[in-house]
Amino acid sequence: MTLALGSLAEVLWTALRPSTLLLGAVAFLFFADFLKNRRPKNYPPGPLRLPFVGNIFHLDFEWWHLSIQRFVKKYGNVFSLDIGDVSTVVVTGLPLIKEVLIHRNQIFANRPFFPIQERAFKNKGVVMSSGQIWKELRRFTLTTLRNFGLGKKSLEERIHEESQYLIQAIGEENGQPFNPQIKISNAVSNIICSIMFGKRFDYQDDQFQELLRLLHEVTHLQTSLHCQLCNVFPRIMKFLPGPHQTLFSDWEKLEMFVARVIENHRRDRNPVEARDFIDAYLQEIEKNKGNATSSFHEENLICNTLDLLFAGTDTTLITLRWGLLYMALYPEIQEKVQSEIDRVLGQSQQPSTAARESMPYTNAVIHEVQRMGNIVPLNVPREVAEDTTLAGYHLPQNNSIFLIL
């Protein structure tokens, strides 16, 4: 009996050697990953995913929209990609995008919780929030921006004023070649800053230049491979150096910049009359004081302000840079645009939205620049709020959606 037990113990010890245990653990992890990421019946087709990392190596994160085009050709306008263990579906083609954004927008209104957005942006503000918070912030933001000139003549006046500073800065180059990015960025950002902060900045202001540097760097870093790996392996990447750590550091600096502006507004604001967006938001915070479910608090104000700074700076800057590039590449188009501007506006009249109908060629060129430039090719991701179907495919709740035109 003792001999038999000894033989059994010897067999078990042999079976449980470290290499065997390691092999068993790896097999278990692969099986667990397979069960967790099984695609439901009638799920959109897509390339074969690898365990743990999904389709991350199928993508070029510097050129997302280009690397995705080959999947559109193979799988059609609706297909699946897994980024780590996050299941995503890519939707392209105008009819399907209209279906998502217009006809069934309530089902696709939420934002997904990617680890990097959750850590850096905390899923607050008007861009990354969902549900009632998003509805309240969106309503307030649109109303307040209109009150401070969005879509009105007063905003045109801000643009006209800033354009004179830009022309002056360009004139200082004395006709020599120069990179227009910084000068255009100064002008574009100053317009949104005048609405958000109630003032414009001098182009030489060190704090202003640091703000612009941080905005541009965060925008660039979000698409880097390190930041995407942070979405796949958040617990590991948290302790590793790399550009993702720079992104988190930059975001903290941006939050501190806006927090200082808010504190200055608190000290010298008029409780009755709002000078700018921050004043108007502080009034809403006062109105909702004591309401635990209110979306109006300082953390949301900081994120909302940064959302508008990002949206009002880089998108316009990149569009204008594409416009300058295409005008340089196609001088015959540039000549026709200039001819129409001279005919309608002359040398002294300022451009305005009222003149748009009289300038159909210039208007068409602007739209073509936006189409060709395609500055946000994947749009901001959406999330499925409830089980649904799209183009005959089943999309489960909480599935992330990327939209590309």
Buried (B, 14 or more C-beta within 10 A) or exposed (E): EEEEEEEEEEEEEEEEEEEEEEEEEEEEEEEEBEEEBEBEEEBBEBBEBEBBBBBBEBBEBEEBBEEBEEBBEEBBBBBBBBBBBBBBBBBBBEEBBEBBBEEBEEBBBBBBBBBBBBBBBBBBBBBBBBEEBBEBBBEBBEEBBEBBBBEEEEBBEBBEEBBEBBEEBBEEEEEEEEEBBBBBBBBBBBBBBBBBBBEBBEBEEEEBBEBBBBBBBBBEBBEBBBBBBBBBBBEEBEEEEBBBBBBBBBBEBBBEBBBEBBEEBEEEBEEEEBBBBBBBBBBBBEEBEEEEEBBBBBEBBBBBBBBBBBBBBBBBBBBBBBBBEBBEEEEEBBEBBEEBBEEBBEEEEEBEEEBEEEBEEBBEBBEEBBEEBEBBBBBEBBBBBEEBEBBEBBBBEBBBBBBBE
